[in-house]
């Protein structure tokens, strides 16, 4: 199992729409609104053989109201 986070920058006024679409797709384990450079922080868990870059490109970045993303790959939870 791989765990990673994606910071999501939404188009103006579209944060709730993006969060709702992520929730509807049932691909994120947790979704948070944030302040700062990004609007949403989403946590994902995928199988070890899943290509994270492809997963983000096909399942996250395809939401039209997303302007930018930053993926944070994690190694170990303490």
Secondary structure as the mmCIF struct_conf table of DSSP 4:
data_model
#
loop_
_struct_conf.conf_type_id
_struct_conf.id
_struct_conf.beg_label_comp_id
_struct_conf.beg_label_asym_id
_struct_conf.beg_label_seq_id
_struct_conf.end_label_comp_id
_struct_conf.end_label_asym_id
_struct_conf.end_label_seq_id
STRN STRN1 UNK A 2 UNK A 10
HELX_LH_PP_P HELX_LH_PP_P1 UNK A 11 UNK A 11
TURN_TY1_P TURN_TY1_P1 UNK A 12 UNK A 13
HELX_RH_AL_P HELX_RH_AL_P1 UNK A 15 UNK A 25
TURN_TY1_P TURN_TY1_P2 UNK A 26 UNK A 26
BEND BEND1 UNK A 29 UNK A 29
STRN STRN2 UNK A 30 UNK A 33
BEND BEND2 UNK A 36 UNK A 37
BEND BEND3 UNK A 39 UNK A 39
STRN STRN3 UNK A 40 UNK A 46
TURN_TY1_P TURN_TY1_P3 UNK A 48 UNK A 49
BEND BEND4 UNK A 50 UNK A 50
HELX_RH_AL_P HELX_RH_AL_P2 UNK A 52 UNK A 55
HELX_RH_PI_P HELX_RH_PI_P1 UNK A 56 UNK A 60
TURN_TY1_P TURN_TY1_P4 UNK A 61 UNK A 62
BEND BEND5 UNK A 63 UNK A 63
TURN_TY1_P TURN_TY1_P5 UNK A 64 UNK A 65
STRN STRN4 UNK A 66 UNK A 73
#
